[in-house]
Amino acid sequence: MSDRIRRLLNSEKSKLSESTPTNIGIELKGNMKPFNDPNIIDIVSQEDIFNKEREDSKKYRIYGNVRLITTNELSEANIFDWDFLFDGNPALTPNNWLIQVLTPIRNDSTVLIHPRMDPNSSSPSSSKPASYGIPFIRTVQTTNDDRAKLGVDFYMKHKLEVGDYFFINSRRGGFHQVESLGNKDGENLDKSVITTTKLGLNAPLSVGGTIKKVIGVSEADIEYLNPITATHVDLLVTGGTNYNVITSVGHGLNNGDFIQIKSEINNFNGLFKVLVMDLDKFYFESNKPTTPLTNTTFRRLDGTPCEYYVRKFEVISTNDYETFETAFANTIYPKTITNNLGVANKVYSFQFNKDININGIYSNRNGKPTQLYLGFIKRAGQNTHDWSNVTSDWAENFNNTQDDNYILETISQRVSNGVGTIEKQNYGDEYYGDFVEFNRLTLEETTISEPIHRFNPISNNNNGYYFKPFKKLQIRVYSNNIGEAASQDNVINLPTDTITYPDGTRVWKDILSVGYYEGSNGVDYPFLNNSHYFYSNNIIYMRVQKPKFTNGTNRPLIEQEDFKVGDIQC
């Protein structure tokens, strides 16, 4: 057997390295002869080997702590109704909660975003597919004179900043720039904006609609300059999707271009991404499914609208994990005065017994995963308190989630005389994740709304509890810099989530290695035995669903999410 060996040099960055050479002693002088030991294959840096192994490893060992905080005011549940322990002997079944590891795996632009009723209207707001954009309640005037400017009140947190442009798909259709955050009273900074758009007296306003944020808006976009007239518009229905097919000789569009389209007769005005059929025809997904457009014009946008969709979260773990109370588990925070049970203040540790292997898993944009999620899934049933079904809805609907006509999905079914079902506990099962915004120019994905899970005591089914079940684990981060290659450039090893623009230009963001930082942008965590060790400290705020307050009718008022009774900030 050969005695040829590979010897490693100590890394100067390792805190365990000896201060003197221990592997190979070489006196570095200019008159040295070449080192020629037949037993040595090569000399490598231990740090280089470590970094390569860490970069190549797809295994994660997930562990951490979780603490639940609640006022407990709707029930006589005791501390054991909130714990994260297992039941049975041996303890094999999650008692009240199931902890899962999930990954965002795909986009779904068809999921309906269904905000509740407008407080100034007796009609429910209509649901819109996620692809339509962020829903708003109404447009408003800031004053009652000729100095009035257009304001917009949203259901969801708009995530807009001063100076941003957005496009309204409604009677106030067109581009508007954010002048200030909040309403005319300086309130609701995250759910209202005032624009630079000046209104005349008695200007028409809108009740309900959607907006899309647009990056790089030009004056030509705002003024709708030099539109092209469509010579013919057909309605195409295929695969359950409605499209408008436009005929226009020499339209000059490429696949993936964005256009604004108007049809005055059909009161149609919107932004769309096009697919080109030939030099004279293109089509786009239609939100006028029954009537072909007439007297239609369009123009290619200089700006880039954001795209909107709902991410799905896929289960990639099993129930093979352990939970236990930690030492010194009680918090320093006092109990609330709501009742003598107060805060469920024990701390529980958990660890998954098997590595989470992300090899072969791709993100919702078909790239390498940068995020995992921990799902804390509440079980229904009688163990020991009698809980209702656990259902899912959007965070903005926290006060009306008991309406089964609007729920996204059922998380756990109540079972008489036992614990509730675990509907999604197998590898590959999917939950509705978050409602997000993505822009192809900035390559940034922003969460607009998160889901909440809701349940109530059977003895009090008008009001209940709700919480946010998914906690993000940022395992990698994208670089702040955007790479770019022209269509004619020969570039190899491009990321799988590279974006190709209509002119053939390719853009992407590299994923930073673990331990490498661009300023403050980066992540670092332990790596040992070919596995990443990822620890997270989690707090679940179990909020009370308030009673419905009305304005003299049976319609609920819009309220800001809060957590006032027994609030604890950690």
BELVENNOR-V584571 format. One record per helix or strand. SS is the DSSP state (H for helix, E for strand). FROM is the first residue (numbers start at 1). TO is the last residue. If there is no record, write none. Layout:
# BELVENNOR-V584571
SS:FROM:TO / SS:FROM:TO
This chain:
# BELVENNOR-V584571
E:5:9 / E:40:45 / H:46:56 / E:59:70 / H:79:81 / E:86:87 / E:93:94 / E:97:108 / E:112:113 / E:128:129 / H:130:132 / E:134:141 / E:149:154 / E:165:169 / E:174:181 / E:192:198 / E:207:215 / H:219:223 / E:228:229 / E:232:238 / E:241:247 / E:258:263 / E:268:273 / E:275:278 / E:281:285 / E:296:300 / E:304:305 / E:307:315 / E:321:325 / E:347:352 / E:356:357 / E:362:362 / E:368:368 / E:371:378 / E:381:382 / E:386:387 / E:390:394 / H:395:397 / E:409:412 / E:419:419 / E:430:439 / E:444:449 / E:451:455 / E:457:457 / E:465:467 / E:470:474 / E:478:478 / E:483:485 / E:499:500 / E:506:508 / E:511:511 / E:518:518 / E:521:521 / E:527:528 / E:531:544 / E:550:550 / E:556:556
